[in-house]
C-alpha cells in the first residue's frame, strides 16, 4: 500500500513538473516572437517613411505629409509638371500596403487635426509609435505623428 | 519473505526518489536557463530597438536636410545668389557684368542650408525611453561644378551632403554611437537652371548700352525716363526669351536719377555698386525677377522659386 502511494505521488510530481517544463513556456515564447516581429515591422516603417519615394514625382512620403500639413489641405499643388497631388490617397495606398486596414495616425497642427486610417478597435492589442516629422519651416519646426497599429 | 518484500519496496522507493530528483533538477536547470534566455532576448530586443531608433534619427536628419535645402534655395534665390546685410537682392550688372561666381553662390547656399538644418537638430526632443544626443552638423556641401552647372546637368537635380553630426543613444546602460553623415539628392528644384540663365543674360544683355544711349541720343530722342523704360522692357524680353515656358519674368525700375531733373530719385540709391567718387550725369537702378511655375518648393509661405537680381546703370 505504501509502495502504491509512493508510486502515485512520484508519478504525479513527474507529470506536474513535466507540464511546467514543456508546456507553459511555449505560448509565452510565441507571444514574444510575434510581438517582436510586429514591433520590428513598425520600427522599420517609421524609418522607411523618410526613404519611400513616390514614383513620378520624386518626393518622399514625409515631404508630401509635411506639405499637406503646412498647406492645411490634402490636395497639394506641385507646379505645372505634376499638378495637384492627392496626398491622402497616397497615404492610404502606402499604409494599406504595409499594414492592411489595421492602422491609424493623427497629426495636430495649429488647431487642425489630420486623422487618417481606420477605427481603432477596443478589443485588440494596440501598438503605439510616436514619429517626429520635420515640417517645411525656416525655424526648424517639428511635429508629432501619433501612429497606432494593431 | 518479509525481508525480501521489504527490500523490494525499498528499491522501488529509491528508484522513485531518484527519478523525481532527476526531474526536479532538470526543472530547476530549465527554469534558470529560461530566465537567462529571456534576459538574452530582452537584451537583443533593447539593442534592436536602439538600432531601429538610430536608423529613424538618420532618416529624420535626411528629411530635415531636404527641407533645409529648399528653404535655403528660396532665400538665396530671393537675394540674387547671396545673403547680404542690406537684405536686398545682389547687383548683377554695374554697367557691366558683376554677377556672383558659382563658388560664392555655393558657399552662401551651404551656410544657409546648414543654419536651417541645425535648427531642426536643435529642436528635436526625444520623449521616449531613450537618452539621445545629436550634435549639430558642421558642414554642408553642394556637390556641383562649373561643367555640370553650365552644361545644364544640374538644371533640375543635384546632390548635397552634410557632415559632422554624431548620434549617441543610451537605453538602460546600453549605448550606441554613430556618425550622422548624409548624402541626399535634391530633385525637381530649378535653382541652378535659373542661375545659369541669369548668368548668360548678365553677360549678353544690351541693357547697359541701351540706357547709356538714352542720354546721348541724337535723333528722335524720347525723354530720359521713357527711354529707360523702353530699355528695361527690351532687357526683360531678352531675359524672358532665354527661359522656357514655365518661367515668368518681370522687371521694375527701382530708382532713376538724371542731372537734368527728368528723374529725381536720390543719386545714392541708384549707384549702390560704385565705391569710388565719380561724376554721374544719370543713373538707373532696376530689379529683374523670374518665377518658376514648373515645380513648387517644400517651404512655408509662397512655394514658388523666385530669383531676383538688381542692376545699376550709370552714365558719367
Interface residues (C-beta under 8 A of the other chain):
Chain A: X2 X3 X6 X7 X10 X13 X14 X17 X18 X20 X21 X25 X32 X36 X39 X40 X43 X44 X46 X47 X48 X49 X50 X51 X57 X58 X59 X60 X62 X63 X66 X67 X70 X77 X78 X79 X80 X81 X82 X130 X131 X132 X133 X134 X135 X136 X137 X138 X139 X140 X141 X142
Chain B: X9 X12 X13 X16 X17 X19 X20 X23 X24 X26 X27 X30 X34 X41 X45 X48 X49 X52 X53 X55 X56 X58 X59 X60 X62 X63 X64 X66 X67 X70 X71 X75 X116 X118 X119 X120 X121 X122 X123 X124 X126 X127 X128 X157 X187 X188 X246 X292 X293 X294 X295 X296 X297 X298 X299 X300 X303
